[in-house]
Amino acid sequence: MASPTTSPPPPANLPRIVAASLIGTTIEWYDFFLYGSAAALVFNKLFFPDSDPLVGTLLSFLTYAVGFAARPLGALVFGHYGDRLGRKKLLVLSLLLMGGATFAIGLLPTHATVGSAAPVLLTVLRLVQGFALGGEWGGAVLLVSEHGDARRRGFWASWPQTGAPAGQLLATGVLSLLTAVLSESAFGSWGWRIPFLLSGVLVVVGLWIRLSVDESPVFQQALAQAESRRAARAAEDRTERLPLVSVLRHHWRDVLVAMGARMAENISYYVITAFILVYATTSAGVSKQTALNAVLIASAVHFAVIPAWGALSDRIGRRPVYLLGAAGVGLWMFPFFWLIDTGGFGQLVLAVTVGLVLHGAMYAPQAAFFAEMFATRMRYSGASIGAQFASVAAGAPAPLIATALLSAYGSSTPIVLYVIAAAVLTLIAVGVAKETRHRDLADVEASADAGPTAARTAGARSV
């Protein structure tokens, strides 16, 4: 068994590992969010030109949601092989898939050139993006979590989480710059392709950095132990070959908790950052440039506060910080839309910034919280399944549902109630979970190795 006293890499190595995970996740989220912003701004005209503008936006967001549908499959495949072969190899593969699909979107012909084949090709590439991202998140946060120690795990593991606002910042920044310097016709004709093609350069940088880091020592120890007992324990060996079976058998409660915890976090984020580009420009009369600039500023603040929330979770626990974020997001939704409806830039920035700061209170401790729920040889599968299956019900349809509610009722009130309902689900899920802040990941592995009963309690016991 891995000893709880097994030392992680020297502290000097940890920032390099964190940087590798952060840069990789930033690139992957840049690719993913770039699609969401383009879906709100131009894809309705380029790929669904025969539709009413709002209907075209709905169809555009539908292809956006397809990417989320592929994320659970990515979580299953990457989680399975990540628990068998290691975190690093799968992270390299996810980056290649995501970057390749994004680059290809930049080369796609539009509806005006190839007709209905254009949205079909767009949907296929979006599926590849979703599949890659489904495997990316779990591996990136685990690589950091398993290199660090329990005392500051929340802080260090929150840095890969900043890849989301960093990717949003980069994607929105590039689009904002292009819409500022290009005419609307030039941007719609060819300018929108530039940020997608830029992904090719970013992937090369990301691969160079990711290939330079070492595999997680906790995983290496667990793999060595599994090999040493393989011959003597054939039944357990079968389980080792199928981490998914172990997760569903021993950690199903933790998977449900993770899924519930993701509801408010995921739904609120895509309403605040993706749907806002539709609502602000159609209902509040705000220009595209103004809406993009507001998201840009708010994303910078979001990036800065996530490590602070992560550090706070090391001091007071994952659950209190997470619960604060869920309650805050639910309470903020009415002021959020009231501020946007004023049409003022300052009010728009305030609305989005406060929303993302509260979102960060959920997103920051999430990496350490989910990692601490599962044993090492099923941690990639467990964390990925819990996170990505929730995305299908949460983040995937969020902009679509919000746009449909706006179309049907012409008011933001149903959208507010939708987000509040998600916040209530998250409060319940996190409220019934156990605190994991002091858990040693090696102890979780030891408990899981003791047998099925111990494995079930490992996900619910605090050291």
LINDABEL-V424410 format. One record per pair of residues at least 12 apart in sequence whose ideal C-beta (glycine too) atoms are under 6 Angstrom apart, sorted by the first residue. I is the first residue (numbers start at 0). GAP is how many residues later the second one is. D is the distance in Angstrom with one decimal. If there is no record, write none. Layout:
i:I gap:GAP d:D
i:I gap:GAP d:D
This chain:
i:0 gap:445 d:4.7
i:0 gap:448 d:5.9
i:1 gap:219 d:4.4
i:1 gap:440 d:4.3
i:1 gap:443 d:5.4
i:3 gap:436 d:4.7
i:3 gap:438 d:4.7
i:3 gap:439 d:5.3
i:5 gap:436 d:5.9
i:7 gap:139 d:5.5
i:7 gap:141 d:5.8
i:8 gap:138 d:5.8
i:13 gap:133 d:5.9
i:16 gap:130 d:5.1
i:16 gap:196 d:5.3
i:17 gap:126 d:5.5
i:17 gap:138 d:5.9
i:17 gap:141 d:4.7
i:19 gap:189 d:4.9
i:19 gap:190 d:5.5
i:19 gap:193 d:4.5
i:20 gap:119 d:4.5
i:20 gap:122 d:5.4
i:20 gap:123 d:5.2
i:20 gap:139 d:4.3
i:21 gap:137 d:5.2
i:21 gap:138 d:5.6
i:21 gap:141 d:5.5
i:22 gap:183 d:5.8
i:22 gap:186 d:5.3
i:23 gap:71 d:5.7
i:23 gap:182 d:5.0
i:23 gap:186 d:5.3
i:24 gap:115 d:4.8
i:24 gap:135 d:5.0
i:24 gap:138 d:2.8
i:25 gap:137 d:4.3
i:25 gap:140 d:4.2
i:25 gap:141 d:5.0
i:26 gap:175 d:4.7
i:26 gap:179 d:4.5
i:27 gap:70 d:4.9
i:27 gap:105 d:5.8
i:27 gap:108 d:4.9
i:28 gap:134 d:5.2
i:28 gap:135 d:4.9
i:28 gap:138 d:2.8
i:29 gap:137 d:3.9
i:29 gap:140 d:4.7
i:29 gap:141 d:5.0
i:30 gap:67 d:5.1
i:30 gap:71 d:3.9
i:30 gap:168 d:5.4
i:31 gap:97 d:6.0
i:31 gap:101 d:5.4
i:32 gap:134 d:5.4
i:32 gap:135 d:4.8
i:32 gap:138 d:4.5
i:33 gap:137 d:4.1
i:33 gap:161 d:5.5
i:35 gap:28 d:5.6
i:35 gap:238 d:4.5
i:36 gap:134 d:5.8
i:36 gap:138 d:5.4
i:37 gap:154 d:6.0
i:38 gap:21 d:4.4
i:38 gap:22 d:5.8
i:38 gap:25 d:4.5
i:39 gap:237 d:4.0
i:39 gap:238 d:5.4
i:41 gap:146 d:5.6
i:41 gap:150 d:5.0
i:42 gap:17 d:4.3
i:43 gap:12 d:3.4
i:43 gap:13 d:4.7
i:43 gap:16 d:4.4
i:45 gap:64 d:4.5
i:46 gap:64 d:5.2
i:46 gap:71 d:5.3
i:46 gap:72 d:4.6
i:46 gap:75 d:5.7
i:48 gap:62 d:5.4
i:53 gap:353 d:5.5
i:56 gap:221 d:5.9
i:56 gap:346 d:6.0
i:57 gap:345 d:5.5
i:60 gap:338 d:4.7
i:60 gap:339 d:4.6
i:60 gap:342 d:6.0
i:62 gap:59 d:5.7
i:62 gap:60 d:5.1
i:62 gap:63 d:5.5
i:64 gap:331 d:4.3
i:64 gap:332 d:5.6
i:64 gap:335 d:5.4
i:65 gap:57 d:5.5
i:65 gap:60 d:5.1
i:65 gap:61 d:6.0
i:66 gap:59 d:4.5
i:66 gap:62 d:5.1
i:66 gap:63 d:3.4
i:67 gap:62 d:5.9
i:67 gap:323 d:4.9
i:67 gap:324 d:5.6
i:67 gap:327 d:5.6
i:67 gap:328 d:3.0
i:68 gap:323 d:5.9
i:69 gap:57 d:4.6
i:69 gap:60 d:3.3
i:69 gap:61 d:4.4
i:70 gap:59 d:4.8
i:70 gap:62 d:5.9
i:70 gap:63 d:3.5
i:70 gap:317 d:4.2
i:70 gap:320 d:5.1
i:71 gap:316 d:4.9
i:71 gap:317 d:4.8
i:71 gap:320 d:6.0
i:72 gap:58 d:5.9
i:73 gap:57 d:4.1
i:73 gap:60 d:2.5
i:73 gap:61 d:4.4
i:74 gap:59 d:4.4
i:74 gap:309 d:3.7
i:74 gap:310 d:5.2
i:74 gap:313 d:3.7
i:77 gap:12 d:5.0
i:77 gap:57 d:2.5
i:78 gap:301 d:4.7
i:78 gap:302 d:3.4
i:78 gap:305 d:4.2
i:79 gap:163 d:5.7
i:79 gap:164 d:5.8
i:81 gap:57 d:5.4
i:81 gap:298 d:3.7
i:82 gap:160 d:3.9
i:82 gap:294 d:5.6
i:82 gap:295 d:5.9
i:82 gap:297 d:4.6
i:82 gap:298 d:5.3
i:85 gap:129 d:4.8
i:85 gap:133 d:5.9
i:86 gap:52 d:4.5
i:86 gap:55 d:5.6
i:86 gap:56 d:4.7
i:86 gap:129 d:5.4
i:87 gap:127 d:5.0
i:89 gap:45 d:5.9
i:89 gap:49 d:5.3
i:90 gap:48 d:4.5
i:90 gap:119 d:5.8
i:91 gap:118 d:5.6
i:93 gap:38 d:4.6
i:93 gap:41 d:4.7
i:93 gap:42 d:4.3
i:94 gap:111 d:5.2
i:96 gap:31 d:5.9
i:96 gap:35 d:3.8
i:97 gap:31 d:5.9
i:97 gap:34 d:3.9
i:98 gap:100 d:5.2
i:98 gap:104 d:3.1
i:100 gap:24 d:4.6
i:100 gap:27 d:3.9
i:100 gap:28 d:4.8
i:101 gap:94 d:5.5
i:101 gap:97 d:4.0
i:102 gap:96 d:5.2
i:102 gap:97 d:4.5
i:103 gap:21 d:5.4
i:104 gap:20 d:5.2
i:104 gap:91 d:4.8
i:105 gap:87 d:4.5
i:105 gap:90 d:3.0
i:105 gap:91 d:4.0
i:107 gap:13 d:5.7
i:133 gap:254 d:4.6
i:136 gap:250 d:5.9
i:137 gap:242 d:5.1
i:137 gap:245 d:4.6
i:137 gap:246 d:3.4
i:139 gap:20 d:4.5
i:140 gap:16 d:5.6
i:140 gap:19 d:5.0
i:140 gap:226 d:3.8
i:141 gap:229 d:5.7
i:141 gap:237 d:5.8
i:141 gap:238 d:5.9
i:142 gap:73 d:5.6
i:143 gap:12 d:5.5
i:143 gap:13 d:5.2
i:143 gap:16 d:5.7
i:144 gap:12 d:4.7
i:144 gap:226 d:4.0
i:145 gap:70 d:3.9
i:145 gap:72 d:4.0
i:149 gap:288 d:6.0
i:149 gap:290 d:5.3
i:151 gap:162 d:5.6
i:152 gap:215 d:4.7
i:153 gap:156 d:4.5
i:153 gap:159 d:3.9
i:153 gap:160 d:4.1
i:153 gap:211 d:5.5
i:153 gap:214 d:4.5
i:154 gap:155 d:4.6
i:154 gap:156 d:4.3
i:154 gap:159 d:5.6
i:156 gap:210 d:3.9
i:156 gap:211 d:4.2
i:157 gap:148 d:5.3
i:157 gap:149 d:5.2
i:157 gap:152 d:2.7
i:157 gap:206 d:4.3
i:160 gap:145 d:5.4
i:160 gap:202 d:5.4
i:160 gap:203 d:5.9
i:160 gap:206 d:5.4
i:161 gap:141 d:5.1
i:161 gap:144 d:4.8
i:164 gap:134 d:4.7
i:164 gap:137 d:3.9
i:164 gap:138 d:4.2
i:165 gap:137 d:5.5
i:167 gap:131 d:4.5
i:168 gap:130 d:4.1
i:168 gap:131 d:5.8
i:171 gap:120 d:5.5
i:171 gap:123 d:5.1
i:171 gap:124 d:4.8
i:172 gap:123 d:5.6
i:173 gap:21 d:4.3
i:174 gap:117 d:5.9
i:175 gap:116 d:4.1
i:175 gap:117 d:5.9
i:175 gap:120 d:5.6
i:177 gap:13 d:4.9
i:178 gap:109 d:5.9
i:178 gap:110 d:5.4
i:217 gap:158 d:5.4
i:217 gap:223 d:5.5
i:221 gap:154 d:4.1
i:221 gap:155 d:5.1
i:221 gap:223 d:5.7
i:225 gap:14 d:5.1
i:242 gap:135 d:4.5
i:242 gap:138 d:4.2
i:243 gap:137 d:5.3
i:245 gap:132 d:4.5
i:246 gap:131 d:4.8
i:246 gap:134 d:4.9
i:246 gap:135 d:4.5
i:249 gap:202 d:5.9
i:249 gap:205 d:3.7
i:249 gap:206 d:5.3
i:250 gap:123 d:5.6
i:250 gap:131 d:5.1
i:250 gap:208 d:5.0
i:253 gap:119 d:4.1
i:253 gap:205 d:4.1
i:254 gap:130 d:5.8
i:254 gap:131 d:4.6
i:256 gap:172 d:5.3
i:256 gap:176 d:4.7
i:257 gap:112 d:5.4
i:257 gap:128 d:2.7
i:258 gap:127 d:5.5
i:258 gap:130 d:5.9
i:258 gap:131 d:4.0
i:259 gap:165 d:5.6
i:259 gap:169 d:2.5
i:260 gap:165 d:5.7
i:260 gap:168 d:5.1
i:260 gap:169 d:5.3
i:261 gap:125 d:6.0
i:261 gap:128 d:3.6
i:261 gap:132 d:5.7
i:262 gap:131 d:5.0
i:262 gap:159 d:4.5
i:262 gap:162 d:4.5
i:262 gap:163 d:5.0
i:263 gap:62 d:4.6
i:263 gap:65 d:5.7
i:263 gap:158 d:4.5
i:263 gap:159 d:4.3
i:263 gap:162 d:3.7
i:264 gap:97 d:4.1
i:264 gap:98 d:5.8
i:265 gap:125 d:5.9
i:265 gap:128 d:3.6
i:265 gap:129 d:3.9
i:266 gap:127 d:4.9
i:266 gap:131 d:4.6
i:266 gap:152 d:6.0
i:266 gap:155 d:4.3
i:267 gap:61 d:4.5
i:267 gap:91 d:5.5
i:267 gap:151 d:5.6
i:268 gap:90 d:5.4
i:269 gap:125 d:5.0
i:269 gap:128 d:4.1
i:269 gap:129 d:5.4
i:270 gap:127 d:5.6
i:270 gap:131 d:5.4
i:270 gap:148 d:6.0
i:271 gap:80 d:5.9
i:271 gap:83 d:4.4
i:272 gap:22 d:5.7
i:273 gap:125 d:4.6
i:274 gap:124 d:4.5
i:274 gap:127 d:4.3
i:276 gap:14 d:5.2
i:277 gap:125 d:5.9
i:279 gap:60 d:5.7
i:283 gap:56 d:5.2
i:283 gap:57 d:5.6
i:283 gap:59 d:5.2
i:284 gap:58 d:5.6
i:289 gap:55 d:5.7
i:293 gap:54 d:4.4
i:293 gap:55 d:4.8
i:293 gap:58 d:5.3
i:294 gap:57 d:5.9
i:296 gap:52 d:5.3
i:297 gap:54 d:3.9
i:297 gap:55 d:4.2
i:297 gap:58 d:4.9
i:300 gap:52 d:5.1
i:301 gap:54 d:4.0
i:301 gap:58 d:5.7
i:304 gap:52 d:5.3
i:304 gap:55 d:4.7
i:305 gap:54 d:4.8
i:305 gap:58 d:4.6
i:308 gap:12 d:5.8
i:308 gap:51 d:5.1
i:308 gap:52 d:5.0
i:308 gap:55 d:3.5
i:309 gap:54 d:4.2
i:312 gap:52 d:3.7
i:316 gap:118 d:4.9
i:316 gap:120 d:4.7
i:317 gap:47 d:4.2
i:317 gap:51 d:4.1
i:317 gap:118 d:5.9
i:317 gap:119 d:5.7
i:318 gap:111 d:5.7
i:318 gap:116 d:5.4
i:320 gap:40 d:5.3
i:320 gap:44 d:5.0
i:321 gap:40 d:5.4
i:321 gap:43 d:5.5
i:321 gap:108 d:4.9
i:322 gap:107 d:5.6
i:323 gap:37 d:5.2
i:324 gap:33 d:5.4
i:324 gap:36 d:2.9
i:324 gap:37 d:3.7
i:325 gap:36 d:5.9
i:325 gap:97 d:5.0
i:325 gap:100 d:4.2
i:325 gap:101 d:5.1
i:327 gap:30 d:3.7
i:328 gap:29 d:4.8
i:328 gap:94 d:5.6
i:329 gap:90 d:4.6
i:329 gap:93 d:3.2
i:331 gap:22 d:6.0
i:331 gap:23 d:5.7
i:331 gap:26 d:5.9
i:332 gap:83 d:4.2
i:332 gap:86 d:4.8
i:333 gap:82 d:5.5
i:335 gap:15 d:4.8
i:335 gap:19 d:5.6
i:336 gap:75 d:3.8
i:338 gap:12 d:3.9
i:369 gap:13 d:4.4
i:370 gap:12 d:5.9
i:371 gap:64 d:3.7
i:371 gap:67 d:4.6
i:372 gap:86 d:4.8
i:374 gap:69 d:5.4
i:374 gap:70 d:5.2
i:374 gap:73 d:3.2
i:375 gap:69 d:4.3
i:401 gap:13 d:4.9
i:433 gap:26 d:4.7
i:433 gap:28 d:6.0
i:434 gap:27 d:5.2
i:437 gap:24 d:5.8
i:437 gap:25 d:4.8
i:438 gap:24 d:5.0
i:439 gap:23 d:5.8
i:442 gap:20 d:5.7
i:443 gap:14 d:5.0
